[in-house]
Every structure is written in C-alpha cells, then in structure tokens.
Amino acid sequence: MRILVLGHGKTGKLVADVAHERGHGVHVLDAKENPNAAALTPPFVIGFDVVIDFTTPEAVIPNLRACLATGARVVVGTTGWYEKLADMRGLAERKEAGLLYGTNFSIGTQVMFQAAAVLAKGLHEAFSRRAFADGAVRAAEWLSTRKGCYDFKDIFSEL
C-alpha cells in the first residue's frame, strides 16, 4: 500500500516508520512542504492508497478538503477539528471517499475505554506512541478497501 503521511512531528514520524516496517510505501509531507494543503493536488493525492493526517487543528481541515475531494481514504489522528466533522462527513459521502477519525488509535487504549464504560471503574493501561502509530497504520490498512466515514472507536475491534 502507498501511504501519504501528513505531519512530521513525533507521531507523524513514528507512523511513517511503522508503516515502512509493515512493508508499505511511505511519503511524508511536513508543514513547510504543504502550506494550506497546497501540495495536495488531485494528481498527487490519487497516487496514494491512504492518507494519514497527524498535523494541527489549523492544517487538518484544508488537508481533508483537498484529499476527500479526490475520493481519497483518510485516517485522521489530529484532534481539535470536530466542529467541522459534519461538513467533512458530508464531503466524504458526496465524493465516495473514506474518512476514519479518532482521538487515539492505540488498540489497547480503545479496549480500556470500552472496558471502562462497561465496568464503570477507573481502569488504566499504559500506552505508548508506538502503539498509537501501529493502530493508525492498521486503521489505514482497514480503510484502504472502504468508503464512508468511521469513528475509530466503532471499528477498532475489526483490526
């Protein structure tokens, strides 16, 4: 699978490393290379099977608009943009794109969240950036064959 990683901070770098370790082709764009989503032209974006965004709340919406408009499949780990979720969901549906978002892609953490909700007690599980990155890559693999908009908490058990 060819994966485009948007964001080259600690998590973006680790996501790229994990994707590469799992045998995927990876291209990374940082903020300097992609100001206001300028690098995300349709011919560029369609060269990738999945886009993974770990940028900033300011960058994610232009990135999503550019990618979803091409029908791309996008995994979003960036937070702070959910007031625009309905708009992005609508765009994904109109363009028959794929959108998977979540606040934490660690499978272990999702299990903890589910267990905490069911058991109503304070369970704690240590999680690492590595687990977070691994979950984001697994999410990209899962989304690569689907269209639609998904919340990671609803699909993590399928990974």
Salt bridges, closest charged atoms under 4 A:
GLU21 OE1 - ARG130 NH2 2.61
GLU96 OE1 - LYS147 NZ 3.62
ASP134 OD1 - ARG22 NH1 3.20
ASP134 OD2 - ARG138 NE 3.13
GLU141 OE1 - ARG22 NH2 2.85
GLU141 OE2 - HIS24 NE2 2.58
GLU158 OE1 - ARG146 NH2 3.97
